[in-house]
Amino acid sequence: MNKITKKHAYYNNQFFAKWAGLYDYEKYFFSPLRRKAAKFLGLKPPKRILDVATGTGAQAYELAKLGHEVIGVDLSPEMLKEAQKKLNKNLNLKFRQADATHLPFRNNSFDAASISLGLHDMPHEIDLMVLKEIKRVVKKGGQILIVDYNETKKHLIAKLLFPAINLYETVNWKPFIKKGLESLLKEVNLNVERETNWLGAIQIVLVRL
């Protein structure tokens, strides 16, 4: 790890260690979003999918429920402890601790990847490193599913929610919103193939390699 990734890893683990036990309660609000995003990927199962910054595994779980083989990775051991509760003998779902800036997988290992509500928690330099790693491990012609906060310029609801979200989100959220997801993707030569939103507040974006 370089200085930037070490600092982020420390911050990440300190921040999410405090909230891991409560974080999964988001399912009572975000479950429809997770299901919509999983279906929006539109892949006929079974496909091999990597869920990056999986957190408590909510998005990985929904993808696995569709019949895919899913591996969820995250830096936080506390988050992964919560994610393990979603393991089910009827699902092809696994979780492991890993640094998304140095994914422990070979090139072209996955048919698709997803990252859900993760990019806004990372500094810009880390975002770029993570996206490049995702590109590396996904097969040519594969897809990347990105779910994150909508920019205020894209939807009135996002603009109205901005002050409230700003009260609890990490310091990296505001720069992410200001820059915009499409601008970020272009820095790593990725382009949006199609997109939709959930309640105007969250964008669901699909990129094809």
N, C-alpha and C positions, 0 to 999 in steps of 0.2 A: 504493500500500500504506500502511496505517496502521501505527502502532508495533507492534501485536500481530502483524500479518501479516508485517511485516519481520523481527521477532525469530524467528517460527516458520520463515520461509523460510530464514534463516541457519542455524538449528539443524538443520533438515531436510537442507539440502545438506551441512553439515559431518558429520552423523551418517551419512547414507546414502552419501556419497562413500567413506567408509572401508570399507563393507560390500558395495558393489555387486558386486564381483567374486565374492564368496562367496554372495551372497543367492540366486542362482538354484539353488544346490544344494538348496534346500528342495524342489525338484521331486521329489526322490527320496522325500520323505515326503508332501508335500502334493498330488501329482498326483491322487490319488483324490478329495480334497476339491474341487479345482478342477473336475473333471468332474462331480461330484455337484451342485455349486452351479450350474454352467452349465445342466444339465438341469432343475434345480429351478425355474429361471426360467420354463420351460415355454412359450416363445414359438415359434411356427411361423416358420421362416426364409423369406425374408430380412427381418430387422428391423434398424433402425439403432440401435446401442447405444454408449453412452459408458462407458468404464471409467475411473473416477476414481482417482487415486493408484495408477496401474497398476504402478508399480515396474518389475520386469523383464518385465512383460507376461504373466505366467502365466495370469491369469484372462481377459484379453482374448483370448489365444491359444485357450483352450478354447471361448470363445463364438464365435470366428471359425470354428473347426473344425465347428461345428454349422450353418454356412452364413449367419451373420449378417455385416452390415457393421459393423465395430468400430473405434472410435478410442480409443486409450489415451492418457491424459494424465498427466503427472507433473512435479513441480518439479525433480527431480534429473536433471541431464544424464548423470551416471554411470549411474544406473539405466536411463535411456532407451537408453544405448549398449548395455547388455546386452539390453534389450527388442528392439532392432533385429535381433538375431540370430534372432528368431522370425519375421521377415517371410518370406513364402512366396508365390510367384506364384499359387498355388492358393487363397490365402486373401484375403478382402477385409478386410485388417487394416492399420491405420496407427498411428503413434505421433507425438506432438508434445509439446513442453514447454509447460506451462501452469500457472498458479496456480489451484487449484480454488476459491479464494475469489472469483475473478473469471474465470469460464470464458469463453473467446473464441468463444462460440456464441450464436446467436439464441434467443429464447424458443421453446419447443416444437419443438426441432430433432431430438429423438431419441424413438424408441419406448420405450426403456428405458435405464436406467443401472445400473452396478454399482460398488460400492466394496468391495474385499476386503482385510481385515486392514490397514485404513488409519485408521479413526476412532480406534482406541486409541492411535495415535501422535501425535494432535493435541490441543492444549489445548482445553478445553471451548468457548471462544469461537470457535475455528477450526472445530470440529465443526459448530456451528450455522451458520456462514457457508457452509461447504461443502454442507451439506444443503439450505440455502435455494437455493444456486446449482443444485444437482442438480434440485430441484423446478422451477426456472425453465426449464431447458433440456429437460425431459422433457414430452411431450405429456400433456394431460389424459386420464386413463384409462390412462396408461402405468404401467410398473412400475419399482421400484427394488430391486435385489438387494443385500443387505448381508451380508457374511461377516466375522465377527470372533470374538474370544475369548468363550466362554460365561462368564456370571457364576457365581460360586461358589454362589449361592443356588439356581441352576437345576439343577445336576448335581453329583453327588458327585465325578466324575472331575475336573471343573473345580476343585473345592475342593482335591483332593489335589495337583493340578498347580500350584496358585497359588504355593507357595514357590519352585519351580524356575523358573517363568516370570518371577517377580519379579527373578531374578538377572540376566537379560539384557535385559529389555524397557526401553523408554524411561520417563522420569519421568511420562509422561501415561497410562501403562497402568493403574496402580492407581486413580486417580480415575475412569477410564472404567468399570472393573469395579465400583467402589463405587456409582456412579450408576446404571448399567444402561442398556442400549441402548433399551429401550422408553420409559424416562423421558426420555432424550435426544430420541427421535423425537417425543414428545408436545410438546416445547418448540417444535417447528416444524410442529405440526399434522399429523403423520404417524402412522399407526397400522399395526401389523403385521396383514397379511392372513392369512398362514400362515408357519409356521416349522418347521424340523427342526434336527438337529444332526449333527455328525460326531465320532464316538467320545466324545461327551459334552463334549469340550474346546472345540469350535468351534460357534457358532450360525450358521445360514443362515436369513436372514429375508427375506421378500418383502413389500414395501409397494406399494400401488396408489394412484395419485393420483386 
